[in-house]
């Protein structure tokens, strides 16, 4: 028999949580606490190499009514320290649609 591959939500053996996992991302970055907001600002600033000054989570799906439904998704509206504004959609998987066309809508 072949070996069973163990699935892990950790990006490395020493990491506690993988921010690419939806549940972990939301637990770390979308709570209504100063610590969660600071963590999300730092995460986005680090990824994009631009300092985030202002941040707002914008729900982009209706609220969950039942346990089996999908979790709430968020877009992130940010203002960088140079005054530039951006709306960011966090996604860790490749979708089969044209992002440029979708962004123009």
N, C-alpha and C positions, 0 to 999 in steps of 0.2 A: 504494500500500500504506500501511497505517496504521503509526504509530510503535510500536516495541516498548518496552513499559514495563519499565524495569530494576527488579528487586526488590532491596531492601536490608534487611538486618537491623539497620541503624543507625537510631536515632530522629532523628538530625540528621546533616548532612554532616560535622560535626566529631567526632561520637561514635565511639568505637571499637567498643563492643558495645551491644546493646539488651537490657536485663534482661528484657524481655517475651518474648524468644526463649528457648525452653526450654533449649537447649544452653548459651547464654550465662549464663542464670540459674544453672544448676547449676554451671557452671565458676566463677562468681564467689562464690556463696553457700552451696554445699553441700559444700565440701571440708573435710576434718578438719584445719583449721589455725586458729590464733588469728586470723589476718587475715580468713579467710572468715567466721568466726563474728562478728567485730566488724563486718564489712561488712553482714551480714544483720541484726544488731541495729540498726545505724544506718538501714538501708533501711526496716525495719518501723517504727522509732521515727519516722522522717520521714513515712512514709505515714499513720500513725495519730495522730501528734501526741502520743504517750505514750512515755516512756522505757522500753525493754526492759531488765530486769535479768538475767533468765535465759532461756535459749533451748535447745530440744532439737529436732533433726530427727527426725521419725518416718516411716520408710518406710511407704507405704500400698499398695504393690504388691509382688508377689513379685520376687525378683532376676531379672535377665536371664540367660538361658542361651544364647541365640543372637544373633548380630549383627543380624538383621532384626527382632527384637522391640522393643517400645516401651521407652524408657528408664525408669529408676526414678522414681517420683513420691514427693514428700514432703509431709507436713503439718508445720507448725511449731508446737510447743507453747511458749508464752512466759509469763513472769511479768513484769508491769510494775512500776515502782518504787512504785506505790500498793498493791501486793499482789494486784491483780486478775490472774487467769489467763485465757488464751484459747488455743484451738487454731485455727490459721490454715491455710487451704488456699490456696496460691498458684495463680492461674489467670488467664490473659490473654485467654481467649475466652469468649464467652457460651454457656452450655449451655442445653439445652431442658428443664430440670427445675426444679421449685420448690425454691429453696434453703431456705426456711423449713421445709418438710416434711422435707427431707433432714437439716437440722440437728437436728430433733426426734428422729430415729432413735437 
